Amino acid sequence: MHSVQVRELKNNPSQALRQAEQDEVVVVMNRDRPSALLLNFDEKWLRGAGVPTALATALFRDGGLSLARAARVAEMNLVDFMQHLSRVGIPIVQGSAEEAEKDIETLAAWLKSS
């Protein structure tokens, strides 16, 4: 295990990432208090038990990743990831009915002009 100060992380994040890859865990310290952990995502214990899928699901739900990127993080093809989201009750398309109607009108106008 290794530790790094926040200011070191700001100045040279690649060094902390290399340390995480070598040591598996890096503790980020902020004023002598643990603030965060950097973990090597390729470790087998992280890959097991659905961690990539759970991480991708949370990141997509919170808007941190697009659908396609989240599917890659989850190590699933796009259709399987969309089905997974549906099973856990996370909408794939965000927006209101008014926005959808406006999009349909725009598409209809574009198709008519083509």
C-alpha positions in Angstrom: 0.0 0.0 0.0 1.2 3.5 -0.8 0.0 7.0 0.1 0.1 10.2 -1.8 -0.8 13.8 -0.8 -3.6 15.6 -2.7 -1.1 18.2 -3.9 1.1 15.4 -5.3 -1.9 14.0 -7.1 -2.6 17.3 -8.7 1.0 17.8 -9.9 1.6 14.3 -11.2 -1.5 12.1 -11.4 0.2 9.5 -13.7 2.7 8.7 -10.9 -0.2 7.8 -8.5 -1.8 5.7 -11.2 1.4 3.8 -11.8 1.7 3.2 -8.1 -1.8 1.9 -8.0 -1.0 -0.5 -10.9 2.1 -1.8 -9.0 0.9 -1.7 -5.4 -2.8 -2.3 -6.0 -3.9 0.4 -3.5 -2.9 4.0 -3.1 -4.4 6.1 -0.3 -4.9 9.8 -1.2 -4.2 11.9 1.9 -5.6 15.4 2.5 -4.0 17.2 5.4 -2.9 13.9 7.0 -6.3 12.4 6.7 -7.3 9.6 4.3 -9.5 11.1 1.6 -9.7 8.5 -1.2 -8.4 5.3 -2.5 -7.0 4.5 -6.0 -7.3 0.9 -6.9 -5.9 -1.1 -9.8 -9.0 -2.0 -11.7 -7.3 -5.0 -13.3 -7.1 -6.9 -10.0 -9.0 -10.1 -10.1 -10.9 -9.4 -6.8 -12.3 -6.2 -8.4 -13.3 -7.9 -11.6 -15.2 -10.6 -9.8 -18.6 -10.3 -8.2 -20.1 -7.9 -10.8 -17.9 -4.9 -9.9 -17.5 -3.7 -13.5 -21.2 -4.0 -14.2 -22.1 -2.2 -10.9 -19.6 0.6 -11.5 -20.8 1.1 -15.1 -24.4 1.1 -14.0 -23.9 3.7 -11.4 -21.8 5.9 -13.7 -24.4 5.7 -16.4 -27.3 6.4 -14.0 -25.5 9.4 -12.6 -24.6 10.8 -16.0 -20.8 10.1 -15.7 -20.7 7.8 -18.7 -22.5 7.5 -22.0 -24.4 4.3 -22.7 -21.7 3.0 -25.1 -18.9 3.7 -22.7 -20.7 2.3 -19.7 -21.3 -0.9 -21.7 -17.6 -1.2 -22.4 -16.8 -0.6 -18.7 -19.3 -3.4 -17.8 -17.6 -5.6 -20.4 -20.9 -6.2 -22.1 -22.2 -5.6 -25.6 -24.5 -2.7 -25.9 -27.7 -4.7 -26.2 -26.9 -6.8 -23.1 -26.1 -3.7 -21.1 -29.3 -2.0 -22.2 -31.3 -5.1 -21.1 -29.4 -5.0 -17.8 -30.4 -1.4 -17.3 -34.0 -2.2 -18.1 -34.0 -5.1 -15.5 -32.7 -2.8 -12.8 -35.1 0.0 -13.6 -32.8 2.6 -15.1 -34.2 4.4 -18.1 -31.9 4.4 -21.1 -33.3 7.5 -22.6 -33.6 10.6 -20.5 -35.9 13.5 -21.1 -39.5 14.6 -20.9 -42.5 13.8 -23.2 -42.4 17.4 -24.5 -38.7 17.0 -25.5 -39.6 13.7 -27.3 -42.5 15.3 -29.2 -40.2 18.2 -30.2 -37.6 15.7 -31.5 -40.3 13.8 -33.4 -41.5 17.1 -35.0 -37.9 18.0 -36.0 -37.3 14.6 -37.5 -40.6 14.7 -39.4 -39.7 18.2 -40.8 -36.3 17.0 -41.8 -37.7 13.9 -43.5 -40.2 16.0 -45.4 -37.5 18.3 -46.7 -35.3 15.4 -47.9 
